[in-house]
Amino acid sequence: MSAIRTKDTAVGLAMLAAGLGYLYLTTGLPRRGAVDATFIPYVLAGGMILLGLLQAFVGWRRHDADAEEAPGVDDEAPSSDAPANYMTVVKTLVLFATFTALLRPLGFPVAAALYLFFQFIVLTPDGRTISYWRYAALAIIGAVITFVSFRYGFDLILPAGPLTPYLP
């Protein structure tokens, strides 16, 4: 089995294990109904488990395809693969830490809109123009929809910061 296929299978199994662990932790949360504070964690755990299973299956199937190939076939990854971009990961972690720090003083809608706006910029591929107005509109709309969904749809209170006096 080639190194890339071993990695695919290992990543899938790791995601599956993380999903199962997250599901186990979620079952310890108190329940109040069908849609409560545990709803999203259950959805996330199910998604992690499903993605882990799919990734492990794809990696395993690649292993089966390797066994059927003729001897001497190059198992290395194609040279067209893009190199890992660790700075994007570092920037994302810094943005998330900043979002967490700003959550209480600014409130969820403002902190989430700022986080999304800058995350869109970080994730814009090199060579593509950054559409600041479009990113700002998407960030604001996404933050507002998420806030309203959780606060009024799921009845879960997210910090509103300075917007609290203006909310019903």
Secondary structure, DSSP 4 states (H G I P E B T S, - for coil): --HHHHHHHHHHHHHHHHHHHHHHHHHTS---SSSSTTHHHHHHHHHHHHHHHHHHHHHHHHHHHHHHSPTT---SPPTTSPPP-HHHHHHHHHHHHHHHHHHHHH-HHHHHHHHHHHHHHHHSPTTSPP-HHHHHHHHHHHHHHHHHIIIIIS--PPP-GGGGGG--
